[in-house]
Amino acid sequence: MIALLGLLLGLLLACTAEPQPAPEPVDPHQEAVERLLAFPPQASAFEDPRLRSLELVRHEDRAQVMALLPLEAGMRVADVGCGIGRFTFDLARSVGPAGSVQAVDVDSLVLEVMRDRLQDPAFPHPGNITLVLGQQDGLPLEPGSVDLALLAHLDFHLVRPLAPPHHVDFLRGVGRSLAPGGRLVVLQWLGARAGATVEDLAANYRDLGFELEVRHDLEEHGSVLLILRRGQE
């Protein structure tokens, strides 16, 4: 009888106990920042915080992203916002010596790092990479000269409403650089702006004259990869 009463009491307490709050969702970007802060100084060759963050903070598995890109040998690629070349060298090897990669960035500091890396055996490539200094409101690429343009974590501000005019002009310039049938690939971490959705991101590009072709959700990293074609503006 005592055992039965104990069992009933345990069940009663279990039913009346307050529910435990659900665990907070993991923020991939915050995790990346915490990893960066935890790195010892010798983990990076760079003292400049911009370069350290570009080198050490990672949002996605690079091999996974590369496997999703519609690349072919001989393609002309623009790595827009190349940084210190996280994707540049892989792109160059994927398109091969018959192809080309224009590594574009508005920061001359990162292009200096890229210039050193082009001479470094640790970053092999087929000799098909050209460095291009971009402008905040324009892209110095010839119209129709690119088969695929990659924008990796470049448009943090492009969620509705649209970004300032110079950002919009920049993206229109990316569109003009695409050859007929060319593709724009947008890799975006959605935590860059609170409340941003994939639908917002895709709608912005539709407004700019692009048509969504493929969407890949990289849920483990909180990012999305959109493959778009240039449509009618």
C-alpha positions as a Markdown table, in Angstrom:
| # | Residue | x | y | z |
|---|---|---|---|---|
| 1 | Met | 0.0 | 0.0 | 0.0 |
| 2 | Ile | 2.8 | 2.4 | 0.9 |
| 3 | Ala | 4.5 | 1.6 | -2.4 |
| 4 | Leu | 1.3 | 2.3 | -4.3 |
| 5 | Leu | 0.8 | 5.6 | -2.4 |
| 6 | Gly | 4.4 | 6.6 | -3.3 |
| 7 | Leu | 3.9 | 5.8 | -6.9 |
| 8 | Leu | 0.7 | 7.9 | -7.0 |
| 9 | Leu | 2.4 | 10.8 | -5.3 |
| 10 | Gly | 5.3 | 10.6 | -7.9 |
| 11 | Leu | 2.8 | 10.7 | -10.7 |
| 12 | Leu | 1.0 | 13.6 | -9.2 |
| 13 | Leu | 4.2 | 15.6 | -8.8 |
| 14 | Ala | 5.3 | 14.8 | -12.3 |
| 15 | Cys | 1.9 | 16.1 | -13.7 |
| 16 | Thr | 2.1 | 19.3 | -11.7 |
| 17 | Ala | 5.8 | 20.1 | -12.3 |
| 18 | Glu | 6.4 | 23.2 | -14.4 |
| 19 | Pro | 7.4 | 22.4 | -18.0 |
| 20 | Gln | 11.1 | 22.9 | -18.8 |
| 21 | Pro | 11.8 | 25.7 | -21.2 |
| 22 | Ala | 12.9 | 24.6 | -24.7 |
| 23 | Pro | 16.6 | 25.1 | -25.3 |
| 24 | Glu | 17.6 | 28.3 | -27.1 |
| 25 | Pro | 18.2 | 27.7 | -30.8 |
| 26 | Val | 21.9 | 27.7 | -31.8 |
| 27 | Asp | 23.0 | 30.7 | -33.7 |
| 28 | Pro | 25.7 | 29.6 | -36.2 |
| 29 | His | 27.1 | 33.1 | -36.5 |
| 30 | Gln | 27.5 | 33.6 | -32.8 |
| 31 | Glu | 29.2 | 30.2 | -32.5 |
| 32 | Ala | 31.6 | 31.3 | -35.2 |
| 33 | Val | 32.3 | 34.5 | -33.4 |
| 34 | Glu | 32.9 | 32.6 | -30.2 |
| 35 | Arg | 35.3 | 30.3 | -32.0 |
| 36 | Leu | 37.2 | 33.3 | -33.3 |
| 37 | Leu | 37.5 | 34.8 | -29.9 |
| 38 | Ala | 38.7 | 31.5 | -28.5 |
| 39 | Phe | 41.5 | 31.1 | -31.1 |
| 40 | Pro | 45.0 | 31.7 | -29.6 |
| 41 | Pro | 47.0 | 34.5 | -31.3 |
| 42 | Gln | 49.2 | 32.0 | -33.1 |
| 43 | Ala | 46.2 | 30.4 | -34.8 |
| 44 | Ser | 46.2 | 33.2 | -37.5 |
| 45 | Ala | 49.0 | 34.8 | -39.4 |
| 46 | Phe | 47.1 | 38.1 | -39.4 |
| 47 | Glu | 47.0 | 40.8 | -36.8 |
| 48 | Asp | 44.3 | 42.9 | -38.5 |
| 49 | Pro | 40.9 | 41.8 | -37.1 |
| 50 | Arg | 39.3 | 41.9 | -40.6 |
| 51 | Leu | 41.8 | 39.4 | -41.9 |
| 52 | Arg | 41.7 | 37.3 | -38.8 |
| 53 | Ser | 37.9 | 37.0 | -39.1 |
| 54 | Leu | 38.0 | 36.2 | -42.8 |
| 55 | Glu | 40.6 | 33.5 | -42.2 |
| 56 | Leu | 39.1 | 31.9 | -39.0 |
| 57 | Val | 35.4 | 32.3 | -39.0 |
| 58 | Arg | 33.6 | 29.7 | -41.1 |
| 59 | His | 29.9 | 29.3 | -41.7 |
| 60 | Glu | 29.7 | 26.5 | -44.2 |
| 61 | Asp | 31.6 | 23.5 | -45.3 |
| 62 | Arg | 33.4 | 24.7 | -48.4 |
| 63 | Ala | 33.4 | 21.4 | -50.1 |
| 64 | Gln | 29.6 | 21.1 | -49.7 |
| 65 | Val | 29.1 | 24.5 | -51.3 |
| 66 | Met | 31.5 | 23.8 | -54.1 |
| 67 | Ala | 29.7 | 20.6 | -54.9 |
| 68 | Leu | 26.4 | 22.5 | -55.3 |
| 69 | Leu | 27.8 | 25.1 | -57.8 |
| 70 | Pro | 27.0 | 24.5 | -61.5 |
| 71 | Leu | 30.6 | 24.7 | -62.6 |
| 72 | Glu | 32.1 | 23.4 | -65.8 |
| 73 | Ala | 35.6 | 23.4 | -67.2 |
| 74 | Gly | 36.3 | 26.5 | -69.3 |
| 75 | Met | 33.7 | 28.7 | -67.5 |
| 76 | Arg | 34.4 | 32.4 | -66.8 |
| 77 | Val | 33.7 | 33.0 | -63.1 |
| 78 | Ala | 33.6 | 36.2 | -61.0 |
| 79 | Asp | 34.1 | 35.7 | -57.3 |
| 80 | Val | 32.5 | 38.9 | -56.1 |
| 81 | Gly | 33.6 | 39.9 | -52.6 |
| 82 | Cys | 36.4 | 37.3 | -52.8 |
| 83 | Gly | 38.0 | 38.3 | -49.4 |
| 84 | Ile | 41.2 | 36.4 | -48.9 |
| 85 | Gly | 40.1 | 33.7 | -51.3 |
| 86 | Arg | 38.0 | 31.2 | -49.4 |
| 87 | Phe | 36.4 | 30.0 | -52.6 |
| 88 | Thr | 38.6 | 31.6 | -55.3 |
| 89 | Phe | 41.2 | 28.9 | -55.5 |
| 90 | Asp | 38.6 | 26.1 | -55.6 |
| 91 | Leu | 36.7 | 28.0 | -58.3 |
| 92 | Ala | 39.9 | 28.3 | -60.3 |
| 93 | Arg | 40.7 | 24.6 | -60.1 |
| 94 | Ser | 37.1 | 23.7 | -61.0 |
| 95 | Val | 37.1 | 25.7 | -64.2 |
| 96 | Gly | 40.6 | 24.7 | -65.1 |
| 97 | Pro | 43.2 | 26.4 | -67.3 |
| 98 | Ala | 40.7 | 27.0 | -70.1 |
| 99 | Gly | 38.5 | 28.9 | -67.7 |
| 100 | Ser | 39.1 | 32.1 | -65.7 |
| 101 | Val | 38.3 | 33.6 | -62.3 |
| 102 | Gln | 38.1 | 37.3 | -61.6 |
| 103 | Ala | 38.5 | 37.8 | -57.9 |
| 104 | Val | 36.7 | 41.1 | -57.1 |
| 105 | Asp | 36.8 | 43.0 | -53.8 |
| 106 | Val | 36.5 | 46.6 | -52.8 |
| 107 | Asp | 39.1 | 46.2 | -50.0 |
| 108 | Ser | 42.6 | 46.7 | -51.3 |
| 109 | Leu | 44.0 | 45.1 | -48.1 |
| 110 | Val | 42.5 | 41.7 | -48.9 |
| 111 | Leu | 43.6 | 42.0 | -52.5 |
| 112 | Glu | 47.2 | 42.5 | -51.2 |
| 113 | Val | 46.8 | 39.2 | -49.3 |
| 114 | Met | 45.4 | 37.6 | -52.4 |
| 115 | Arg | 48.4 | 38.9 | -54.4 |
| 116 | Asp | 50.7 | 37.1 | -52.0 |
| 117 | Arg | 48.7 | 33.9 | -52.1 |
| 118 | Leu | 48.8 | 33.8 | -55.8 |
| 119 | Gln | 52.6 | 33.3 | -55.4 |
| 120 | Asp | 52.3 | 30.9 | -52.5 |
| 121 | Pro | 52.6 | 27.1 | -53.3 |
| 122 | Ala | 50.1 | 26.4 | -50.5 |
| 123 | Phe | 47.3 | 27.9 | -52.7 |
| 124 | Pro | 47.8 | 26.1 | -56.0 |
| 125 | His | 45.7 | 27.1 | -59.1 |
| 126 | Pro | 46.0 | 26.8 | -62.9 |
| 127 | Gly | 47.2 | 30.4 | -63.3 |
| 128 | Asn | 43.7 | 31.6 | -64.3 |
| 129 | Ile | 43.0 | 34.1 | -61.4 |
| 130 | Thr | 42.9 | 37.9 | -62.0 |
| 131 | Leu | 42.5 | 40.4 | -59.1 |
| 132 | Val | 40.0 | 43.2 | -59.6 |
| 133 | Leu | 39.5 | 46.2 | -57.3 |
| 134 | Gly | 35.8 | 46.9 | -57.2 |
| 135 | Gln | 33.8 | 50.0 | -56.3 |
| 136 | Gln | 31.0 | 50.3 | -53.8 |
| 137 | Asp | 28.6 | 51.4 | -56.5 |
| 138 | Gly | 29.9 | 49.4 | -59.5 |
| 139 | Leu | 31.5 | 46.3 | -60.8 |
| 140 | Pro | 34.4 | 46.8 | -63.2 |
| 141 | Leu | 33.6 | 43.8 | -65.4 |
| 142 | Glu | 32.8 | 43.9 | -69.0 |
| 143 | Pro | 29.1 | 43.3 | -69.9 |
| 144 | Gly | 28.4 | 39.7 | -70.8 |
| 145 | Ser | 31.9 | 38.6 | -69.7 |
| 146 | Val | 30.9 | 36.2 | -66.9 |
| 147 | Asp | 29.2 | 32.7 | -67.0 |
| 148 | Leu | 28.8 | 32.5 | -63.2 |
| 149 | Ala | 29.1 | 35.2 | -60.5 |
| 150 | Leu | 29.4 | 34.1 | -56.9 |
| 151 | Leu | 28.3 | 36.4 | -54.1 |
| 152 | Ala | 29.2 | 34.7 | -50.8 |
| 153 | His | 28.0 | 36.6 | -47.7 |
| 154 | Leu | 28.1 | 39.9 | -49.5 |
| 155 | Asp | 24.5 | 41.3 | -49.3 |
| 156 | Phe | 23.9 | 41.5 | -45.5 |
| 157 | His | 21.7 | 44.5 | -46.1 |
| 158 | Leu | 19.7 | 43.1 | -49.0 |
| 159 | Val | 16.5 | 42.2 | -47.2 |
| 160 | Arg | 13.3 | 44.1 | -47.7 |
| 161 | Pro | 13.1 | 47.0 | -48.1 |
| 162 | Leu | 15.8 | 47.1 | -50.7 |
| 163 | Ala | 19.3 | 48.4 | -49.8 |
| 164 | Pro | 20.6 | 51.9 | -50.5 |
| 165 | Pro | 20.7 | 52.8 | -54.2 |
| 166 | His | 24.5 | 52.2 | -54.5 |
| 167 | His | 24.0 | 48.6 | -53.4 |
| 168 | Val | 21.2 | 48.1 | -55.9 |
| 169 | Asp | 23.4 | 49.6 | -58.6 |
| 170 | Phe | 26.2 | 47.2 | -57.7 |
| 171 | Leu | 23.9 | 44.2 | -58.1 |
| 172 | Arg | 22.5 | 45.5 | -61.3 |
| 173 | Gly | 26.1 | 45.7 | -62.5 |
| 174 | Val | 26.6 | 42.0 | -61.5 |
| 175 | Gly | 23.6 | 41.2 | -63.7 |
| 176 | Arg | 25.0 | 43.1 | -66.7 |
| 177 | Ser | 28.3 | 41.2 | -66.4 |
| 178 | Leu | 26.5 | 37.9 | -66.9 |
| 179 | Ala | 26.6 | 36.3 | -70.4 |
| 180 | Pro | 23.3 | 35.0 | -71.9 |
| 181 | Gly | 22.4 | 32.0 | -69.8 |
| 182 | Gly | 24.8 | 33.0 | -67.1 |
| 183 | Arg | 24.0 | 32.3 | -63.4 |
| 184 | Leu | 24.2 | 34.4 | -60.2 |
| 185 | Val | 24.9 | 32.3 | -57.1 |
| 186 | Val | 24.1 | 33.9 | -53.8 |
| 187 | Leu | 25.4 | 32.2 | -50.6 |
| 188 | Gln | 23.8 | 34.0 | -47.6 |
| 189 | Trp | 23.7 | 33.6 | -43.9 |
| 190 | Leu | 20.2 | 34.6 | -43.0 |
| 191 | Gly | 21.1 | 35.7 | -39.5 |
| 192 | Ala | 22.8 | 38.8 | -41.0 |
| 193 | Arg | 19.5 | 40.6 | -40.5 |
| 194 | Ala | 17.0 | 39.7 | -37.8 |
| 195 | Gly | 13.8 | 38.4 | -39.3 |
| 196 | Ala | 15.2 | 37.9 | -42.8 |
| 197 | Thr | 13.8 | 34.9 | -44.8 |
| 198 | Val | 14.8 | 33.1 | -47.9 |
| 199 | Glu | 11.6 | 34.4 | -49.5 |
| 200 | Asp | 12.7 | 38.0 | -48.8 |
| 201 | Leu | 16.1 | 37.3 | -50.3 |
| 202 | Ala | 14.7 | 35.7 | -53.4 |
| 203 | Ala | 12.1 | 38.5 | -53.9 |
| 204 | Asn | 14.8 | 41.1 | -53.8 |
| 205 | Tyr | 16.6 | 39.4 | -56.6 |
| 206 | Arg | 13.4 | 39.0 | -58.6 |
| 207 | Asp | 13.0 | 42.8 | -58.2 |
| 208 | Leu | 16.5 | 43.2 | -59.6 |
| 209 | Gly | 15.7 | 41.1 | -62.7 |
| 210 | Phe | 16.8 | 37.6 | -61.6 |
| 211 | Glu | 14.8 | 34.4 | -61.7 |
| 212 | Leu | 15.3 | 31.8 | -59.0 |
| 213 | Glu | 16.4 | 28.5 | -60.5 |
| 214 | Val | 17.5 | 26.3 | -57.5 |
| 215 | Arg | 17.5 | 26.8 | -53.8 |
| 216 | His | 19.7 | 24.8 | -51.4 |
| 217 | Asp | 19.1 | 25.1 | -47.7 |
| 218 | Leu | 22.3 | 24.6 | -45.7 |
| 219 | Glu | 20.3 | 24.2 | -42.4 |
| 220 | Glu | 23.3 | 23.0 | -40.3 |
| 221 | His | 24.9 | 26.4 | -40.9 |
| 222 | Gly | 21.8 | 28.6 | -41.1 |
| 223 | Ser | 22.6 | 29.6 | -44.6 |
| 224 | Val | 21.0 | 29.3 | -48.0 |
| 225 | Leu | 22.4 | 29.0 | -51.5 |
| 226 | Leu | 20.4 | 30.5 | -54.3 |
| 227 | Ile | 21.2 | 29.8 | -58.0 |
| 228 | Leu | 19.5 | 32.5 | -60.2 |
| 229 | Arg | 19.4 | 33.4 | -63.9 |
| 230 | Arg | 19.2 | 36.9 | -65.3 |
| 231 | Gly | 15.6 | 37.5 | -66.5 |
| 232 | Gln | 13.9 | 40.6 | -67.9 |
| 233 | Glu | 14.2 | 43.7 | -65.7 |
